[in-house]
Amino acid sequence: MSGGWTRGFLETYLRIPSVSAQGTGIREAVQLLLGTFRGVGCDARVLETAGNPVVLAAKKTPGAKKTLLVYNHYDVQPPEPLSEWLSPPFDPTERDGRLFARGTADNKANLATRIAAVRALGDRLPVNVTFIVEGEEEVGSPSLPAFVRDHAALLAADACLWESGGKDERGAPEITCGVKGILHAEAVARGPARDLHSSAGVAVPSPAWNLVHALAGLRAPDGTVTLPGFYDRVRRPDDADRAALRAIPLDEERRRAAWGISDFLGGLTGEALKEALVFKPTININGLAGGYQGKGSKTVLPKSASVKFDVRLVPDQDPDDILAKLLAWFAPYAIDVIDAHGYPPARTPVDDPVVRAAADAAREVYRREPLVQPLTPTSGPMYLLRRLMPCVSFGAGHFGSNIHAPNESIFLADLDPAEAHVALFLQKLAAL
Amino acid sequence: MSGGWTRGFLETYLRIPSVSAQGTGIREAVQLLLGTFRGVGCDARVLETAGNPVVLAAKKTPGAKKTLLVYNHYDVQPPEPLSEWLSPPFDPTERDGRLFARGTADNKANLATRIAAVRALGDRLPVNVTFIVEGEEEVGSPSLPAFVRDHAALLAADACLWESGGKDERGAPEITCGVKGILHAEAVARGPARDLHSSAGVAVPSPAWNLVHALAGLRAPDGTVTLPGFYDRVRRPDDADRAALRAIPLDEERRRAAWGISDFLGGLTGEALKEALVFKPTININGLAGGYQGKGSKTVLPKSASVKFDVRLVPDQDPDDILAKLLAWFAPYAIDVIDAHGYPPARTPVDDPVVRAAADAAREVYRREPLVQPLTPTSGPMYLLRRLMPCVSFGAGHFGSNIHAPNESIFLADLDPAEAHVALFLQKLAAL
């Protein structure tokens, strides 16, 4: 195993604040990856896009019949709120066997273990491997559709190893077969030409109130989405999906404790709760803003108010269709929808041979039954590659990794098994 | 008339940056007032409070049967944003017949003309006059309730001349009979122990959604407040109020242009619009906050969300009663209400003899029909004195005075008529 090499590369990689939403650290991350891929014997290059560049690296194996495409992203979520980090987000810090930094679990450690597996296998690499590492995943991968279209030949493969993964709450390795889709957007309510004294509020239409009313009509208090037509294209779980759902362990008390809540939304429990987590779409409020937010009070009627939100989509919902429905919903409230972007959901069947290869490898490496997840609640541009090949995902994270939150971490002891899992998956893929 | 004296005192008074919110200029203002009151023959003293001191000054007239209490405040709003002032806020500057400085209209010129009237009348003062000048009006008058309670005997009077006033948009003098009350507060929705990845949103109760639903139930899209019991204590306008309403001029097109809106809330127009402005309470959103507000998108389920709001109250609504109803409303949504403070509304009937005396005096001095305003949309601690005596308000400001805003001003030509109005009001009060 490559423990020392992996940790050394990973800490260097984590020190680069490659936050796509804030435009920092992009070139530094690209340069590090380029050098690293070349150092492990890959043919690597940087391909420019309309946005952040893509790093492409390939290692051919003479006589290999199969090719694996490995998808990762070098960008990470913004680290805010900074005050909640126990150590600086871009200064990787070990505490209690964990390595804390923004991007550890999502998804710098996964790339590190995958490169480490290729490096360790050296001339014994059983398949051709192509790495695609993009830099805009955390802002919706706007350049990736054109990139995949324009470089289809370079990306041709028999299977795709997707970016994310880790252990479930019991410590069992997860094998993920798909991702929910997502639509991000911001809704901005327009009002008077400037902020007014709130004494006018009895007679002036308020964008903040309009926003409240428009939002309240989108989702019921129990979480059911009430946007007309929202559920029209939702595919119901089939028998294989139901079996996979039943196999998913869910310690509800532990989950509530982990999330810091006393009850699930709308009183969900049992299989209905599992089904919601895996197969249900929803609309989330990410942020509310508008008017006075300082100390004390200020009698202002703000000229605008806004909400950032995301819509979690399941097969066969389509983000363009949902966006059209949202635009129609918001228009009568004098609310504009801006900055909409996202991806459709994507799935590979739970009984696909590539999924089985990943699960078999996990069973051997971890010596326990893996958890096969039909869909993860998180999203990604998997649909672009799923159109071309089966996709499966696993990695070095864990249930308490705090992805997208302060104090993101992995367990250092998970690095070596994650690398071994990749290596064995390559063997099994070669034998398919 | 006292033009020279008034302007001299006023400019000296305006040079003192007596900003209660920032703790500046308090003692200087108190000393200036003490010397000025003594210089015009008043028995003046400084009374300490838990906050800024109160200046109390009295001039007795042998044989007078009536006493007028004059309420003003020596503190002013903060001058920020400084960059928008055309001349320094505490360097009174004449331009185009106006005197610009923070506090001119609110309410240093009014006190100047009132002292000037007492000075000019000298031994011919027809009533006893007591001045109460506090230093915390712009921060909610926290010490005034105890002061009024503890010094009731010193404040005993037949009527109160309130601090504010001026001319309406047509140039007619306004006689104001009351103020709306206000309740400021912040509602904070509690949720998971920390910000979560929004993929959990399908199963985790969201404070942002809870806030949206709680708020949506408080006010209908047309502006009607739907908080149970909100209107219970609202006194309906009587015939005299209706007559006063009809006399209020309102150029709707001009008002819409001034506010930068295309329609009034809920399609209000005509007398219903006037009634809303004068006699209707409402709930305003001053600010919304929670979750991610930065650039781009962030898939977070925020652990809390909050709203700052103000409730505009009319007679006989009570802020404590409304607060209790709000607490009961918000509680089931896991929402706390914090930082609640404000004042009840207060009014004197439009046909009260004291109001008539003020209107009659205005008619004679300005040679045009005054506008009698039953209630102003702005608020103040009038209720403390209205419990003891009728209150009426008029002064030297104008429609474009920019109270609480940059480039606050009065017209210099308004000082002498304002002083004459005070003097004639004293005569009419003596004759009641």
Interface residues (C-beta under 8 A of the other chain):
Chain A: S20 A21 Q22 Q77 P78 E80 P81 E84 V139 G140 K180 I182 H184 E186 G191 P192 A193 R194 L196 H197 S198 S199 A200 G201 V202 A203 V204 P205 S206 A208 W209 N210 L211 V212 H213 L215 A216 R219 P221 G223 W259 G260 I261 D263 F264 L265 L268 L273 A276 L277 K280 P281 T282 I283 N284 I285 N286 G287 L288 A289 G290 G291 Y292 Q293 G296 S297 K298 T299 V300 L301 P302 K303 A305 K308 D310 R312 D339 H341 T376 P377 T378 S379 I403 H404 A405 P406
Chain B: K180 I182 H184 E186 G191 P192 A193 R194 D195 L196 H197 S198 S199 A200 G201 V202 A203 V204 P205 S206 A208 W209 N210 L211 V212 H213 L215 A216 R219 P221 G223 W259 G260 I261 D263 F264 L265 L268 L273 A276 L277 K280 P281 T282 N284 I285 N286 G287 L288 A289 G290 G291 Y292 Q293 G294 K295 G296 S297 K298 T299 V300 L301 P302 K303 A305 K308 D310 R312 D339 H341 P377 T378 H404
